[in-house]
Amino acid sequence: MTVPPGPVLRSITGAIEKKGALYLVLLDPDRLGPDENVRLAMLAAEAGADVLLVGGSLSLTRRSSETIAAIKREVDLPVVIFPGNAGFVAPEADAILFLSLVSGRNPQFLIGEHVIGAPLLKQSGLEPIPTAYMLVEGGRTTSVEFMSATRPLPRNKPDIAMAHALAGQYLGMKIAFFDAGSGADQPVPAEIVSAVTGYIDIPVMVGGGIRTAEQAENLVAAGASLVVTGEIIERTGDAGLARAIAAAVHGS
């Protein structure tokens, strides 16, 4: 039996149909405290972001719940958890990306963390969004590559990316997320995005290494439906840059 999409996923797919592409801003509770993440969440919302992601590769401080609750009090945007492991389940959020690292061969992140997290997720009432998560070479070793002990997909092999994304779709995933990783030197190549979006039927999300509106615009032109920035907004706090990226993603 196919599980129907929940309200958050329906809202996201509906917004994609209306706008063409959505801008997501990633906030990391380990790097910044709740007050600073609330400030950035408000900045992102005012700049035109459509969804907030909260999470990262580690869970050092265990303050995800506090951060999400504080953001929800101040910002009227969907808050979706971007989990590094099963410990990121926080009922204060609206949904969670139920990520399976299909680009790797480490069973912990293909299914192991999911088995640990699934009962917690059911108890929390959070909406899971099944997501095929794929790392792509970004020019340097990122936290997610190191922590997952997996090799990224090669930048110059679109056919390998296509096969992984299609496998994710056939496994029932609702989003294909290609990530160069936080702090990557280069974003996911537009050639990979174009090849994948012409090959699968689910939305393509792209993140990691996106620092300019032009890069975001190129990825949307290649077919990306969801564009994620994190470190650049976190590091600079530049509202003008956030507005420019949002405008580029929305084609305005």
C-alpha positions, 0 to 999 in steps of 0.5 A: 500500500502506498502511503499518501503524502502528508500536508507538508509535502503536499504544501511543498509540491503545490508551491513548486507547481505555483512558483516553479522552484523554492528557496530553503535556508538551512540553520544549524543548532550546533553552530549557533544558539537559538537566539541567533538562529531565530534572527537568521530565520526571520531574516530568511523569511523576510528575504523570501525563503519558502521553507526552513531546514534545521539540522546538520551532520552532528548533534553535539548540543541537543538543542534542536528542540529548543531552537525549533520551538523558538523559530516557530514562535517567531516565523510562519514558515514550514520548519523541516528537520535535516537530520544527521542521525536518529537523535534529530527527531524533534516534535516541535518541527512540522516534518523531517526529511527521512533521508536515506544516503543512497549514494553511499554503501554504509548500512548505518545511513541506508537503513540503520538510523532509520530503524532506530528513529522510526519508533521515535518518529511515530511517537512524535507525530512528525511528518516523514518526507522520504528523501533519496540523499546523494552526496556529490564531490564538492572539492573538499572533504565535508562533515557529512562525507566524513561522518557518513564514511561514504564516498561522494558521487563523481562530479563528471559522471551524470549517468551515475547520479541518474541511476542513483536518483532513479533507484531512490524514486523506485524505492518510493522516495518523494525527493531526490536531494543532491548535496555537495556538503556544507562548505563545499568549494563548488556546488553540484554541477548544473549538468548533473541536475539537468541530466537527473531532472530529465530522467526522474519524476520526483522533485530535485533538491540541491544544496552545498557550496551555493554562494551566489544568486547566479549559481542558484539561478543556474541550478533552477534553470537546469531543473532544480525544484528546491535550492538550499543555502546554509553556511553562506547566510549563517556566516554573513548574515547578509539579508541582501544576498538572501533576497537576491538568491530568493529572487533568482530561485523564484525567477523574479 
